[in-house]
């Protein structure tokens, strides 16, 4: 599959106001672990929207094995996720149409 035809899962959700900071902390823990372990075949970005409580995650996995399923930090992020949410997450499949210098340099975790 060419890069222009790559598929991704985009998940959007809202946390409760009191859970937004904790959620962001847990997301950053996932990226810290990914930066340490550097799994192949994974492209992943997460955004916190300007309203402060909405988050968008974009993930693309090459091959059949999803490295996130082996991530202790991702398991911790998911463990109490329903308690942090203001409503159900909305996942969607997406096809990459184009990209130009999207995201930060490889290995960057803010």
Number of C-alpha atoms within 10 A of each C-alpha: 7 7 11 11 12 15 18 19 16 19 16 19 17 22 23 16 14 10 16 19 14 13 22 18 11 19 21 18 18 21 21 17 16 21 14 10 10 14 15 13 13 16 12 16 15 18 13 17 12 8 9 14 20 18 21 17 17 18 18 20 18 15 9 7 12 16 16 17 10 11 16 13 20 20 15 14 19 15 10 11 15 12 12 17 19 15 12 11 16 11 14 11 12 15 14 13 10 10 9 5 6 8 11 10 8 8 12 10 14 7
